[in-house]
Amino acid sequence: MTTTKKELSYFRLKLEAYLGEHFPERVNENTFITARADEALTTYCDAIAQGFSYPEAEVMSSEVLYQDLHFSKCMFSNKSAQVRI
């Protein structure tokens, strides 16, 4: 039996939660998730090092984390189900 140790990362967990809610078909794309979380962490650290505030760095890293993840089939199907009367 082999077990894989998954590194806990704030950005990884944040992205996985977002994908689970809005893009469930992408939840198992580990390469994408790892790369995007690493890029967001780098953006956050660079922003702090450049003198940005923590909230500003959070906004900048979130832009990187959610880049091109604005619309999904799941979002539209949930929205139309909520609108019905």
N, C-alpha and C positions, 0 to 999 in steps of 0.2 A: 504494500500500500504506500503510495507516494502522496505527500501533502505539499502543497505550494504555499509558502508564506507570503501573504499579501501585505505590502507596506501600507500603514495607515497614513493618509495624507488628507488634510483639510480640503484641498482643492479636488482631490480625487473623489472624496466622499460627497462633496457638493455637486460635482458633475454627475456622479452615478445617481444621486437622488433626482437631479433634473432630468437625466435621460430616462430613468425609470418612470417618471410621471409624464413626460412629453414625447420621448422617443424610445419606447420599450424595445423596439427592434434593434437598437444600438447598444443596449446594456452590456452585452458580452464582447464588445469590440475593445478588448484590453489594450491593444497597441495604441489605438486612437485615444483612449481614456488616459493612459499613462503619459503619452506625449503631450496632450493638451493640459493635463494637471501640472506636469513639469514646466511647461511654457508659462502657465499662469503663476507658478511659484517664482520663477525667474523674474517675471515682470514685477511681481510684488516686491521682491527683494531689491531689485534695481531701483524701483520707485522710492522705497524707503532710503536707500543709499544716496539718492539724488535729492533728498530733503522733502519729499512729499509727505503729507500726513498719512496716518494709517487709514482713515476713511478714503482718501484720494487713491492710495495704493490699492485698496480693496476694489474700488470702481475700475481702475485700470486693469487689474488682474481678472476681474469678472468679464470685462470686454473680450479679453483673450480666451478665457475659459468657454464662453458661450458663442464665440465667433461662428457665424453661419448656422446656428442652431435656433433660428427664430420661428420656423413654422414646421409643423409635423402633421401627418394624417390624423394622429391621435388628438391633437388640439382641435381640429375641425370637427371630428366626429363627436367629441365631448361637448363642444360648444353648441352644435346643432341639437344634441339631445337635451341640453339645458334650456334651449329657447322654445321648444315645443310647449304648447299649452293644451 
